[in-house]
């Protein structure tokens, strides 16, 4: 169960070379790249879309499920795109401390509570 909690981080950490296109140096960089509609805030969908690049890179056969052979270490229970996005949503909800449904630069830069 603990491994499932940290799956998004495991996936992201295993894809450092693939993440080069997403390299950012400051919170404002994250905000500007994640904010696809340019409103200065990050919605849940924008957050999920940004964070899903790791899932997409690992899903070699494009079937929407990470099978054990696609997971770091070649082990683990299969993870569907919907499950992955739900975990990302849980992280988003922890970071959205004022519960307005979006992340400000301040909320984005703070670790999830």
N, C-alpha and C positions, 0 to 999 in steps of 0.2 A: 504494500500500500504506500509506503514512504517513497519508493521509486516512482510510483505513478504521480505523486505530488510534485516531484521534481522533474518529470519528463520534459516539459518545455525547456528547462534549463539544460538538461542532458542533451537534448537534441541540438539546441543552439550551440552548446560548447563543442559538440562534435563537428560542427560545420564552419569553423573559423575561416578556412580558406574560401568557402562559398559565400561567406558573409562580407567579403571585401567590398562589394558594391554598396553595402549598407553601412559602411564605416562612417561613424560620426564621432565628433570630439566634444560636443556640449549638448546640454538639454535642448537648447534652441535648435540645434541641428536635427535632433530627433523630432521635435515638434514640427518643424517645417517639412520634413520628409514624410512623416506619418499623416499630417493634416491634408488629406487629399482634396477637401473642399475649401481650404484656405480660410476657415473661420477662426483660427487661432486656438482651437480646442480639439482634442482628440476624442472622437466618439468610440463607442464599443466596436463598431464594425471596422473603423479605421485601425484601431488597435489590433483587432483579430487579423485583419488583412496583412498588416505589417509583420506581425509575429508569426504568420503562417508560412513565410518564405522558407523556413527551415523544414517544415513538414513537406512542403512541395518538393524541395530538393531531395529529400530522403525517399519519397514515394516514387521509386524508380519505374514501377510499372504503371503509375498513374491511375490506380484503381480506387484511390481515396481511403486506403487503409495501409497503415504501416505494419507490415508483417515482421515476425522476429528477424528474418534475414535482412530487413531494411533498418532495423533499430540498432543503435550503438551497441557494440559487443555481440550482435547477432542473437540476442536473447530477449525474452520478454513477451508479454501478452500483446496481441494485435491492438492497435489503436486506430480508431476511425477518425476522419476529419472532424466529424461532429463532436466526438469526445475531446479531441485536441482543442477545438474552439471553445468548448465548455470550460475547460481548464484555464484557457486564456481569459475567458470572461470572469472567472472567479478571481484571478489576479487583478484584472481591471477593477472589479468591484471593491477589492481591498484598497487599491490606490485612490479610488474616487471617494476621498474622505468627506467631502461636503455633499455627497450623494446627488449631484446634479446631472448625472448621466454622461459626463464628459471629463476628460483630464486636462487640467491646466498645466502650464510648464512646471509649476511648483509641485503639483501632484505627480506628474510624470517623473520628476527627478527624485522623488522620495521613494524609499523602499516600501513595498506593500506592508501594511500593518496587520 
